[in-house]
Structures are given as C-alpha cells and as structure tokens.
C-alpha cells in the first residue's frame, strides 16, 4: 500500500485516489459501533410510532440495516464486505432519537464505514418520516464510538 505524505490511506504519493490493497492482510473478526442523534420537538418524539407515513422507528431501523449492506455502493473506495451481523437500535428521548448501529464481519478490513452509514441513514429516515410535522429537526453527533479487531 502506498501512502501519501499525510498518511491518508486512500491517496497515493502523487495525490491520486486509490483503493487500499488489503489482499495480504489476515482475516480478523471486526466490529464497529456508531451513533447519531436526531433532535426534535417533544411532541414529534411522542408521535414517531404513528406518523402519517407510518412507524418512523421501525422504518429507520430497517433502512439502517439495508444501508450498511450497501455501503460500498455509496462510498467509492470502500471494500464490499460480507457482513455477519448488523444491528440498529433507536431510543426515543424527550426531544431526540438516539441511534446506535453496529456492524460485524470477518474480513481483511474494518466495518466502521458500514456502522457510520447505518447510523446516518437511520437518522435521515427518521428525519424524512417526521419532516411533515417538524421543520426544525437537526441530525447531529454522527460518530464512531467503538472499533475492534480480533484474530481468527
């Protein structure tokens, strides 16, 4: 793998983009967890199971899982991975939905992008489902909170 002077794995020495060659890396069991929040009015949070479009939480959970499985189609230099597990949990707080997404695989590269995409798409789905009743929602705090790698 060639890295640029700045140490960016997807940028070559000449500044060109490149997919990282993971062919020589050993398989590892990998897991990543990401979070996102959707801030909204308390009245909106109370009605998320019964919005005009349907149950926002169930729809967002499914959307997040589906998005994790398609991450390599959305992020150009991301390797396609065979995911062994994806979980998306949504918790309604007083004025927010807190989303936690995890992704797992046994592969030569990590699953942090899959977890981040799952959390982000779940948040976007909550936003889409509730936008007719709340124009002031804010998606925030999308971040990776855990990344593990164990030998197999």
N, C-alpha and C positions, 0 to 999 in steps of 0.2 A: 504494500500500500504506500503510495506516495502522498506525503502531506505537504501543505503549503507552509510557508514560514510562520504563519499564525497558528498552525496546528489544527486547522479545520479539516476534518476527515473527508469531506466531500468536495474539496477544492484542491486541484493539483498545483504544482510549483509554478506553472505558467498562468494560474488564475482560472483555468478551465474547470468546469464541474465534472465530477466523476462519481460513479457508484463504487462504494468501498468493496474490495475483494475480500470476502470472508471465507473463501474456499479452504484455506489452510488452518482455519481456527477449529478447535474441537467443539463437538456438541456440548451444550450446557443446558440445564434446566433454568429457564429465565422467567422472571415475574416482574411486573411493573404496576404501580398504582398511581392514579392521577385524580385530581379533584377539580371541581368547578362549582361556581355559585351563580344563581340567578336571583337577584334582588328584585322584589316586587311589593306591591301594596299588600297589607294583611288580608284584605278582602279577596284579592286574587289568589293568594295562597290557600285560602279556605275553600275555594271552588275548583281546584285543579282536577279533582276526580269527575267533575260534571260540567265541563266547559262545552260550548256549542259544538266544537269539533270532536268531543269525546274525552276520555280519560288521558290527561296530559302526562301523567307519571308512567302509566303502562306503555304509552306510545313512545315516550322518551327512552325508557329502558330498552325497548326493542330496537329503536333507532341507534342507540349507542352500541349495542351488540353488533348490529349489522355493519355499522361504520368501522368498528375495529377490524372486522373481517375484510374490509375493502381498503384499508389504509394505503397499501402500495399503489392503488389506483389513484389516490388523491395526492400523495407526497411523491414527487417524481423520482427521487433517488432511494426510496425506501424499499428494502427487500420484501418480496412476497413471503409471508410466513404461514406455516400450518399451525394455527392456534389450537392449543389443547383445552383452553378454558377462557371465557370472557364473562365478567360479572359487572353489572351496572346497578348500583343502588342509589335511590333518590330518597332524601329525607326532607320533609316539609318542616320548616321552622316558622316562626311568627311572620316574618316578612321576606322569606327566601326559600329556595330549594337548594339543598346541598347535595351535590352529586359526587359519588366516588366510583371510579371504574378501575377494574383490574384486568390484566391480560397475562396469559401464561403460554409458554411454548417450550419445546426442547429444540434448540437450533444453535446456529453459529453466530447469531446476532440478537440483540435485545428487543424487547417489546414495549419500550417506553412510548414510541410514537403511536402504537395501537391503543394504549391506555389513554394517552392525551386526546387522540381523535375520538375515542368513545365518550370521554367526559365532555368534550366540546360539542359534539353532535347531539348528545343528550340535552345539553344546555340550550343549544339552538332550537331543538324540538320543543322544549318547554316554552321558550320564547314564542315560537311560531304558533303553538296551540293557544297561548294566552294573550297574544298581541291585540286581539279584538277587544279585550276587556281592560287591558292595562298598557298604556302607551309609554310608560316611564320605566319599564323593566331594564335592568342592567346585568349583563353577563360579566363576571369578574373572577379573579383569583384562579385562573386555569393554571395548574402547576403539577409537576411530577413530585410525588411525595415519597415514593419508595421504588427502589430498583434492586433486584437481587439476581445472583448468578451462582448456581451450584454445579459442580462437575457431575456427570452421569457415569 
